[in-house]
Amino acid sequence: MGKFIFWFSIIILGYTYFGYYLLLNVLARIFSNRDKVIFKEAYYPQTTTIIIPAYNEEDVIEQRIQNLIELDYPKDKLEIVIASDGSNDRTVEIARQYKERGITALDFKQNRGRADVHNDSVKIASGEIVVFTDADTLFEKDFINKIVMPFSDPRVGCTVGQLIYKPKGTSISEAESRYYNKWEFNLKELESILGILANGTGACMAIRKELFRPLTPIDDVDTATVVDMALKGFRTVFVKDAIAYDLPPSSVKSELSYRIRGTSKTIMSLARRTNFRGWLKNPILGWSILSHRVFRYCIPYFMIVAAISNMFLLEKGILYQITFAIQSVFYVLLFVGWLGEHIRKRVPIASAIFSFGVAMFGMAIGVAKGITGRAPTAYKMED
C-alpha cells in the first residue's frame, strides 16, 4: 500500500507538470486543422465596452485611463467604464476628470468584491462585446482590435489575451513571471487549438455580453465565465497577439495573498459551475479542468504525501533511498532560499525553489479554504 501511495503521488506530479503538456502537444499536432476558428482580419462589433473594477487605485488609474484613450481603435465604437468598488481615495475623482474623453465612472459606495462590480457594470454596458481588465494592467495599442477579431466567428463566446508579467527584480516576481510568461502561455495556446480552453485571464479577456451569467460573490470572470461559455457550447480562443502587461506579486505576503485568494475562489467556483452531471456531459472539458487546474492546485498535497510515504519505504531498496535523497536536497534548498529571503540576498537555485515553495504553500491554504467554503470576496491585493 505504501508503494502504491508513493508512486501514485509521483505519477500525478509528473503528469501535472509534464505529462499533460506533452499530451496536449501530441493532440494538437493531430487535431490542429479540425474545427478551426475562422475570423475576419478586420472586425468591429457595433460597440465594445471595457470594464475596469477599481479599489483605491489613485496611484495607477490615470495612467490606465491614458493607456485606454490612446488605443488604436475607433472611438465611436468603444465605451470605457471605471467601476469603483467602494474606493475611499481619489479614484473616482480622477476618473470623472476624463468624462469628456469618453470615460464613465461608476461610484459603488460599498466594497463588495469584483464579482458584484462586474455584475452591475455588465448590466449598464452598451457593448455587444465586453472586455474585462484591471486598473494596473496596460494594453498594447492594437489590443482591442486583436481581442475582438475572433468574435466574427459565431461559435466564439470568449477570447483571452496574452498577459505578460514584468518582474520587479525579486525572486518571487521573477518566478511568477517565468511561470505565466512561458508555462501558462504554452498551455493556453495548446488548449485553444484543441478547443478546450477553460480558463481565462481577468486582466485581459473579452466575452459576448449576451452570454454573461451573473457571478456569485466568490466567482471571478477568468474561471466562472469561461467555464460558462464552454458549458453553453461556445469556444474560448487564446489570442496571443492581443498583448497586455502587468506586474506580478513581488513579496512573500503578496504572493501568498494572491495564491490563497485565486485558488480558493477557483475551487469553489468550479465546484458550483461544473457539478458531476456537467462533467459527464463534457468529459473532455472535465479532463482539461482536472489536469490544468485541480491537479495543479493539489500539487502541494501530493508533494507532502510523496515525502511522507517515501520515508516508510527507505528499507525497500536503493531506489527509494535515492528518491528520498532528491526530495531532501529540494527541501534543504528551499530552506536556504528562505534564509536568503530573510537576509534579502538571492541565492542561485535556492531562491527560485523558495519562490515555488511560497506558491505551493499559498495554494495549499487556498484549496483548504475553497473546500470549506471560505474563499474571500472583496479584492484587496497586498504588496
Secondary structure, 3 states (H helix, E strand, C coil): CHHHHHHHHHHHHHHHHHHHHHHHHHHHHHHCCCCCCCCCCCCCCCCEEEEEEECCCCCCHHHHHHHHHCCCCCHHHEEEEEEEECCCCCHHHHHHCCHHHCEEEEEECCCCCHHHHHHHHHHHCCCCEEEEECCCCEECCCHHHHHHHHHHCCCEEEEEEEEEECCCCCHHHHHHHHHHHHHHHHHHHHHHHHCCCCCCCCCEEEEEHHHCCCCCCCCCHHHHHHHHHHHCCCEEEEEEEEEEEECCCCCHHHHHHHHHHHHHHHHHHHHHHCCHHHHHHCHHHHHHHHHHHHHHHCHHHHHHHHHHHHHCCHHHCHHHHHHHHHHHHHHHHHHHHHHHHHCCCCCCCHHHHHHHHHHHHHHHHHHHHHHCCCCCCCCCCCC
